[in-house]
Amino acid sequence: MNTTKKSRLIYISIVVTTLVAILVFSLCACQAQSSYNDTGEKHGLPHFDGYKLKQTTVLSRHNIRSPLTDGGSTLTKVTPHKWFDWTSKPSELSLRGGELETVMGQYFAKYLQSEGLISENWEPKDDEAFFYANSAQRTIATAKYFSAGLLPVADAKVYHKYALGGKDDVFLPLQVYVNDKIKEQIKKEINEKFDLGNINKNLSEEYKTLEYVLDFKDSEYAKEKNITSFEQDMPEINIKQNDEITTTGTLKAANEACDALKLQFYEEENDKTAAFGHDMTMQQWTQIGKIGDTYENVLFGTHTAAVGASNRICAELLKDINNKNRKFTFLCGHDSTILSLLTALDAKEYHLPNAIEQDTPIGVKLVFNKYLGQDGVEYCSINLVYQSIDQLRHKQSVDMNHPPEKCDIELNGLTKNDAGLYKMSDVKSRLNKVIDEYRNNVRN
């Protein structure tokens, strides 16, 4: 090969390499821009060009707590291992839960400031802000910590209807009125949706994972009952007036263990320690979450039960949305509060990325944003917003550059406009529909 030809090939090679490098750089830049746009639009709270945010209403689940029960309970018997050394009394908000909730309050402050709804270091006047929690320590404390993050220089008061420990039916899924007809309808819907006779069989793979991480066969519970795996019994559904729907048997015992495991997973940053020394994949942790999700759905995720449980929170939301002076409301309840409400409102199925609980993750917020359009009409967005697994476990940043996860909620039978917003009048009509259906059930 002569020198001229060789030089030409080298030149061509350099040009091609340079062009490839430019192309790769451009693709990376596009991906980075796409990732940035994705973060701004698909994660965190939404922004809609041409719409002015007028009001934000948040229905929140409390943040990380300790398990509901302690020594002497089934929880201490289902594993030979020692549970995490909780930083709070049974059922109360943990120290990590308080930290995480404060961070979420700070994120909401920055978001609401970016949308022009509030000013930095906002000090609400009169009825502009309202914090209302169920009368349990974990819900009151969650609202307190959130308010500290949102309003760092304001003296925000958290209203709760009763003394500590009182049962507020606005937040709790109490069946305030039931008769024989309603009881039978609820049981019929539960059985149709979950096939109670086979519910434990249908969770067999999830139970195997639970038994593995607990070392269940070596537990006091297993030895007392002379078993090596969770029994395949049929849950009994109990429905009483002025009480929550309850169930018995394996599903309840397994859920109690799953609840504690999930909380331990959030609290303990070491993967192996969180799993009692076992190696667990994220898929397996999601299986643990599925047992809890199934339990919650059996009790609170069927239509008639949800209408009975959530008509009061619907009334509270309507009162807030119709308050012309209100800019921000924070209502704090439980997973059952949010699940019942979404079921009663006939929300479409959704998937939550970066979460081991697929319905109502710890600390999740159901956010109703009210907007004023350029046409003078009020519109509404509905989203679930929650901290990712790493944000919960490793206290990763939650801010405008590192937002929480977001899932758009869609309601069957309602149509969004081109921007992706519902008319607020349609959302209010759906809330009223739940209240009217409950009243009809009581009359009939």
C-alpha positions as CSV (number, residue, x, y, z in Angstrom):
1,M,0.0,0.0,0.0
2,N,1.5,3.4,-1.0
3,T,1.9,6.2,1.4
4,T,-0.8,8.4,-0.1
5,K,-3.4,5.7,0.0
6,K,-2.4,4.8,3.6
7,S,-2.7,8.4,4.7
8,R,-6.1,8.7,3.1
9,L,-7.3,5.6,5.0
10,I,-6.0,7.0,8.3
11,Y,-7.7,10.3,7.6
12,I,-11.0,8.5,6.8
13,S,-10.6,6.4,10.0
14,I,-10.1,9.5,12.0
15,V,-13.2,11.2,10.5
16,V,-15.3,8.2,11.0
17,T,-14.2,7.8,14.6
18,T,-14.8,11.5,15.2
19,L,-18.3,11.3,13.7
20,V,-19.1,8.2,15.8
21,A,-17.9,10.0,18.9
22,I,-20.1,13.0,18.1
23,L,-23.1,10.7,17.5
24,V,-22.5,8.8,20.7
25,F,-22.2,12.1,22.6
26,S,-25.4,13.4,21.0
27,L,-27.2,10.3,21.9
28,C,-26.0,10.5,25.5
29,A,-27.0,14.1,25.6
30,C,-30.4,13.2,24.3
31,Q,-30.8,10.5,26.8
32,A,-29.6,12.8,29.6
33,Q,-32.2,15.4,28.4
34,S,-34.8,12.7,28.1
35,S,-34.0,11.5,31.6
36,Y,-34.2,15.1,32.9
37,N,-37.6,15.6,31.2
38,D,-38.7,12.2,32.5
39,T,-37.8,13.2,36.0
40,G,-39.6,16.5,35.6
41,E,-42.8,15.1,34.2
42,K,-43.2,11.5,35.2
43,H,-41.8,11.7,38.7
44,G,-42.6,14.1,41.5
45,L,-45.6,16.4,41.5
46,P,-46.9,17.6,38.1
47,H,-46.7,20.9,36.3
48,F,-49.2,22.0,33.6
49,D,-48.3,24.9,31.3
50,G,-51.2,27.3,31.0
51,Y,-52.8,26.2,34.2
52,K,-52.5,28.1,37.6
53,L,-52.3,26.0,40.7
54,K,-54.9,27.3,43.2
55,Q,-55.1,24.6,45.9
56,T,-53.4,21.4,47.0
57,T,-55.1,18.7,49.1
58,V,-53.0,15.8,50.4
59,L,-54.4,12.6,51.9
60,S,-51.4,10.9,53.4
61,R,-50.6,7.6,54.9
62,H,-48.5,7.9,58.1
63,N,-44.8,7.2,57.6
64,I,-42.6,4.4,59.1
65,R,-43.9,3.1,62.4
66,S,-43.0,0.2,64.7
67,P,-45.2,-3.0,64.4
68,L,-48.7,-2.8,65.9
69,T,-48.0,-5.5,68.4
70,D,-45.0,-6.5,70.6
71,G,-44.0,-9.2,73.1
72,G,-46.3,-12.2,73.6
73,S,-48.0,-11.6,70.2
74,T,-48.0,-13.9,67.2
75,L,-45.3,-11.7,65.8
76,T,-42.7,-12.9,68.3
77,K,-43.6,-16.5,67.7
78,V,-43.4,-16.8,63.9
79,T,-39.6,-16.5,63.7
80,P,-36.8,-17.7,66.0
81,H,-35.0,-14.4,65.2
82,K,-34.9,-11.1,67.0
83,W,-36.8,-8.3,65.3
84,F,-35.3,-4.9,64.7
85,D,-34.8,-2.8,67.8
86,W,-37.6,-0.3,67.1
87,T,-37.1,3.4,68.1
88,S,-40.7,3.8,69.2
89,K,-43.4,2.0,71.1
90,P,-45.8,-0.4,69.2
91,S,-47.7,1.4,66.5
92,E,-46.0,4.7,66.9
93,L,-44.0,6.7,64.3
94,S,-40.3,5.8,64.3
95,L,-37.4,8.3,64.3
96,R,-36.7,7.5,60.7
97,G,-40.4,8.0,59.9
98,G,-40.2,11.4,61.3
99,E,-37.1,12.3,59.4
100,L,-38.5,11.1,56.1
101,E,-41.8,12.9,56.6
102,T,-40.0,16.2,57.3
103,V,-38.1,15.7,54.0
104,M,-41.3,15.2,52.2
105,G,-42.7,18.4,53.7
106,Q,-39.6,20.3,52.5
107,Y,-40.1,18.8,49.0
108,F,-43.7,19.9,48.9
109,A,-42.7,23.4,50.0
110,K,-40.3,23.8,47.1
111,Y,-42.8,22.4,44.7
112,L,-45.6,24.7,45.8
113,Q,-43.2,27.6,45.7
114,S,-42.2,26.7,42.1
115,E,-45.9,26.6,41.2
116,G,-46.5,30.0,42.7
117,L,-49.0,28.8,45.3
118,I,-47.0,29.8,48.4
119,S,-44.0,32.0,49.1
120,E,-40.8,30.9,50.7
121,N,-41.1,30.6,54.5
122,W,-44.9,30.9,54.1
123,E,-46.9,31.8,57.1
124,P,-50.5,30.9,56.4
125,K,-53.2,33.4,57.3
126,D,-56.7,32.5,58.7
127,D,-57.9,29.4,56.9
128,E,-55.3,29.1,54.2
129,A,-53.7,25.9,55.6
130,F,-55.3,23.0,57.5
131,F,-53.7,19.9,59.1
132,Y,-56.0,17.2,60.3
133,A,-55.0,13.7,61.5
134,N,-56.6,10.6,62.9
135,S,-56.2,10.6,66.7
136,A,-53.4,8.1,66.7
137,Q,-49.8,8.9,67.6
138,R,-48.4,7.9,64.2
139,T,-50.8,10.0,62.2
140,I,-50.6,13.1,64.4
141,A,-46.8,12.8,64.5
142,T,-46.6,12.4,60.7
143,A,-48.7,15.5,60.2
144,K,-46.4,17.4,62.7
145,Y,-43.2,16.4,61.0
146,F,-44.6,17.1,57.5
147,S,-45.8,20.6,58.7
148,A,-42.3,21.3,60.1
149,G,-40.8,20.6,56.6
150,L,-43.5,22.5,54.7
151,L,-43.8,25.5,57.1
152,P,-40.5,25.8,59.0
153,V,-41.2,29.2,60.5
154,A,-45.0,28.9,61.0
155,D,-46.7,27.6,64.1
156,A,-48.8,25.0,62.3
157,K,-51.4,23.3,64.5
158,V,-52.5,19.7,63.8
159,Y,-56.2,19.2,64.5
160,H,-57.4,15.8,65.7
161,K,-60.9,15.2,66.8
162,Y,-60.3,13.0,69.9
163,A,-57.7,12.5,72.6
164,L,-54.7,10.3,71.7
165,G,-56.0,6.9,70.7
166,G,-59.5,7.9,69.8
167,K,-61.1,6.4,66.7
168,D,-62.0,9.0,64.1
169,D,-64.3,7.5,61.5
170,V,-63.2,10.1,58.9
171,F,-59.9,8.2,58.6
172,L,-60.6,4.7,59.9
173,P,-62.5,2.2,57.6
174,L,-65.3,1.8,60.1
175,Q,-68.5,0.3,58.8
176,V,-70.7,2.8,60.7
177,Y,-73.9,1.3,59.4
178,V,-74.4,-2.3,58.3
179,N,-77.4,-4.6,58.1
180,D,-77.7,-8.2,57.0
181,K,-78.1,-7.1,53.3
182,I,-75.0,-5.0,53.3
183,K,-73.0,-7.8,55.2
184,E,-74.0,-10.4,52.6
185,Q,-73.1,-8.0,49.7
186,I,-69.7,-7.3,51.1
187,K,-68.9,-11.0,51.7
188,K,-70.2,-11.8,48.2
189,E,-67.9,-9.1,46.6
190,I,-64.9,-10.3,48.6
191,N,-65.4,-13.9,47.6
192,E,-65.9,-13.1,44.0
193,K,-62.8,-11.0,43.8
194,F,-60.5,-13.2,45.9
195,D,-61.9,-16.7,45.9
196,L,-61.5,-17.1,49.6
197,G,-61.5,-20.9,49.5
198,N,-58.3,-20.7,47.5
199,I,-56.8,-17.5,48.6
200,N,-53.9,-19.1,50.6
201,K,-53.2,-21.5,47.8
202,N,-53.0,-18.6,45.4
203,L,-50.4,-17.0,47.6
204,S,-48.4,-20.3,48.0
205,E,-45.3,-18.9,46.4
206,E,-45.4,-15.7,48.5
207,Y,-45.9,-17.8,51.6
208,K,-42.8,-19.9,50.7
209,T,-40.8,-16.7,50.5
210,L,-42.2,-15.6,53.9
211,E,-41.4,-18.9,55.5
212,Y,-37.9,-18.8,54.1
213,V,-37.0,-15.4,55.4
214,L,-38.6,-16.0,58.8
215,D,-37.1,-19.5,59.2
216,F,-40.7,-20.3,60.0
217,K,-40.2,-24.1,60.5
218,D,-37.9,-23.4,63.5
219,S,-40.3,-20.9,65.1
220,E,-42.3,-21.3,68.3
221,Y,-45.5,-20.8,66.3
222,A,-44.7,-23.8,64.0
223,K,-43.6,-26.0,66.8
224,E,-46.7,-25.3,68.9
225,K,-49.0,-26.2,65.9
226,N,-46.7,-29.0,64.7
227,I,-46.4,-27.6,61.2
228,T,-43.6,-26.5,58.9
229,S,-45.5,-24.1,56.7
230,F,-48.5,-21.7,57.0
231,E,-51.8,-23.7,57.1
232,Q,-54.2,-23.6,54.2
233,D,-57.3,-22.5,56.0
234,M,-60.2,-20.4,54.7
235,P,-60.4,-16.9,56.1
236,E,-63.5,-16.0,58.1
237,I,-64.8,-12.5,57.3
238,N,-66.3,-10.6,60.3
239,I,-68.4,-7.5,59.8
240,K,-69.8,-5.5,62.7
241,Q,-71.4,-2.1,63.0
242,N,-69.1,0.7,64.0
243,D,-66.0,-1.4,63.5
244,E,-63.5,-2.4,60.8
245,I,-64.0,-5.5,58.8
246,T,-61.6,-8.2,60.2
247,T,-60.5,-11.7,59.2
248,T,-59.0,-14.7,61.0
249,G,-56.5,-17.5,60.3
250,T,-53.4,-17.8,58.2
251,L,-53.9,-14.6,56.1
252,K,-54.1,-12.5,59.3
253,A,-51.0,-14.2,60.9
254,A,-49.0,-14.0,57.7
255,N,-49.9,-10.3,57.2
256,E,-48.8,-9.5,60.8
257,A,-45.4,-11.0,60.0
258,C,-45.2,-9.3,56.6
259,D,-46.1,-5.9,58.1
260,A,-43.1,-6.2,60.6
261,L,-40.8,-7.5,57.8
262,K,-41.6,-4.5,55.6
263,L,-41.0,-2.1,58.4
264,Q,-37.7,-3.8,59.3
265,F,-36.7,-3.6,55.6
266,Y,-37.3,0.1,55.6
267,E,-35.4,0.7,58.9
268,E,-32.4,-1.6,58.4
269,E,-30.1,-0.4,55.6
270,N,-28.1,-3.6,55.5
271,D,-29.9,-5.9,53.1
272,K,-28.9,-9.2,54.8
273,T,-29.6,-8.0,58.3
274,A,-33.1,-6.8,57.1
275,A,-33.8,-10.4,56.0
276,F,-32.6,-12.1,59.1
277,G,-29.3,-13.1,57.5
278,H,-30.8,-14.3,54.2
279,D,-30.2,-13.2,50.7
280,M,-33.4,-11.7,49.3
281,T,-34.0,-10.3,45.9
282,M,-36.2,-7.3,45.3
283,Q,-38.7,-9.7,43.6
284,Q,-38.9,-11.6,46.9
285,W,-39.5,-8.4,48.9
286,T,-42.3,-7.6,46.5
287,Q,-43.8,-11.0,47.2
288,I,-43.7,-10.1,50.9
289,G,-45.5,-6.9,50.0
290,K,-48.1,-8.8,47.9
291,I,-49.3,-10.7,51.0
292,G,-49.9,-7.4,52.8
293,D,-51.6,-5.9,49.7
294,T,-53.9,-8.9,49.4
295,Y,-54.9,-8.8,53.1
296,E,-55.7,-5.0,52.9
297,N,-57.7,-5.5,49.7
298,V,-59.8,-8.3,51.2
299,L,-60.8,-6.0,54.0
300,F,-61.0,-2.6,52.3
301,G,-60.7,-3.1,48.5
302,T,-64.2,-4.2,47.5
303,H,-66.8,-1.7,46.4
304,T,-69.5,-1.9,49.0
305,A,-67.1,-2.1,51.9
306,A,-65.1,0.8,50.4
307,V,-68.2,3.0,50.1
308,G,-69.1,2.3,53.7
309,A,-65.6,3.1,54.9
310,S,-64.8,6.2,52.7
311,N,-68.0,8.3,52.4
312,R,-66.8,10.4,55.4
313,I,-63.4,11.2,53.9
314,C,-65.2,12.0,50.7
315,A,-67.3,14.6,52.6
316,E,-64.1,16.0,54.2
317,L,-62.4,16.3,50.8
318,L,-65.4,18.1,49.3
319,K,-65.5,20.5,52.2
320,D,-61.8,21.3,51.6
321,I,-62.1,21.6,47.8
322,N,-65.1,24.0,48.2
323,N,-63.2,26.2,50.7
324,K,-62.3,29.3,48.6
325,N,-59.7,30.6,51.2
326,R,-57.8,27.3,51.4
327,K,-54.5,26.9,49.7
328,F,-53.1,23.7,51.3
329,T,-54.7,20.8,53.3
330,F,-52.9,17.8,54.8
331,L,-55.1,15.0,56.0
332,C,-53.3,12.1,57.6
333,G,-54.7,8.6,58.0
334,H,-53.8,5.1,57.0
335,D,-53.3,2.7,54.1
336,S,-56.9,1.6,54.5
337,T,-58.0,5.2,54.2
338,I,-56.5,5.7,50.8
339,L,-57.2,2.2,49.5
340,S,-60.9,2.5,50.5
341,L,-61.2,5.9,48.9
342,L,-59.6,4.9,45.6
343,T,-61.8,1.8,45.4
344,A,-64.9,3.7,46.1
345,L,-64.0,6.3,43.5
346,D,-63.6,3.5,41.0
347,A,-59.9,4.2,40.2
348,K,-58.3,2.2,37.4
349,E,-55.6,-0.3,38.3
350,Y,-52.1,1.2,38.6
351,H,-48.5,0.0,39.1
352,L,-46.1,1.7,41.4
353,P,-42.4,1.4,40.4
354,N,-39.7,1.4,43.1
355,A,-42.0,0.1,45.8
356,I,-42.5,-3.2,47.5
357,E,-46.1,-2.3,48.4
358,Q,-48.2,-1.9,45.2
359,D,-51.3,-0.2,46.6
360,T,-50.4,2.3,49.3
361,P,-46.7,2.3,50.2
362,I,-45.5,3.6,53.6
363,G,-45.9,7.4,53.7
364,V,-47.7,7.6,50.4
365,K,-49.7,10.8,49.5
366,L,-52.8,11.0,47.4
367,V,-52.6,14.5,46.0
368,F,-55.5,16.5,44.6
369,N,-54.3,19.6,42.8
370,K,-56.9,22.2,41.8
371,Y,-56.0,24.4,38.8
372,L,-57.6,27.3,37.1
373,G,-57.4,27.1,33.3
374,Q,-57.1,30.0,30.9
375,D,-60.8,29.2,30.0
376,G,-61.8,30.1,33.5
377,V,-62.7,26.5,34.3
378,E,-61.3,24.6,37.4
379,Y,-59.4,21.4,36.7
380,C,-57.9,18.7,38.9
381,S,-55.0,16.3,38.8
382,I,-54.9,13.2,41.0
383,N,-51.6,11.5,41.8
384,L,-50.0,9.1,44.2
385,V,-46.7,10.5,45.4
386,Y,-44.3,8.4,47.5
387,Q,-40.6,8.0,48.4
388,S,-38.7,5.3,46.5
389,I,-37.2,2.2,48.2
390,D,-33.7,3.9,48.3
391,Q,-35.2,7.2,49.5
392,L,-36.8,5.3,52.4
393,R,-34.0,2.9,53.2
394,H,-30.9,5.1,52.6
395,K,-32.4,8.5,53.2
396,Q,-31.5,9.6,49.7
397,S,-32.3,13.2,48.8
398,V,-35.9,14.2,48.0
399,D,-36.0,17.5,46.3
400,M,-36.8,19.1,43.0
401,N,-33.7,17.5,41.4
402,H,-34.3,14.2,43.1
403,P,-38.1,14.0,43.3
404,P,-40.2,11.2,44.8
405,E,-42.1,8.7,42.6
406,K,-45.4,9.7,41.1
407,C,-48.3,7.7,39.7
408,D,-51.2,9.3,37.8
409,I,-54.6,8.1,39.1
410,E,-57.3,7.6,36.5
411,L,-61.0,7.2,37.4
412,N,-63.2,4.9,35.3
413,G,-65.9,6.8,33.5
414,L,-64.2,10.3,33.7
415,T,-62.4,11.9,30.7
416,K,-59.2,14.0,31.0
417,N,-58.6,17.0,28.7
418,D,-55.6,17.2,26.3
419,A,-53.4,18.4,29.1
420,G,-54.3,15.3,31.2
421,L,-56.6,17.0,33.7
422,Y,-60.1,16.3,34.9
423,K,-62.7,18.9,35.3
424,M,-62.9,19.7,39.0
425,S,-66.7,19.5,38.7
426,D,-66.4,15.9,37.5
427,V,-64.2,14.9,40.4
428,K,-66.6,16.6,42.9
429,S,-69.5,14.7,41.3
430,R,-67.6,11.4,41.8
431,L,-67.0,12.2,45.5
432,N,-70.7,13.1,45.9
433,K,-71.7,9.8,44.1
434,V,-69.9,7.8,46.9
435,I,-71.8,9.8,49.6
436,D,-75.1,9.3,47.8
437,E,-74.5,5.6,47.3
438,Y,-73.8,5.2,51.0
439,R,-77.0,7.0,52.0
440,N,-79.0,4.8,49.6
441,N,-77.5,1.7,51.2
442,V,-78.5,3.0,54.6
443,R,-82.0,3.8,53.5
444,N,-82.4,0.4,51.8
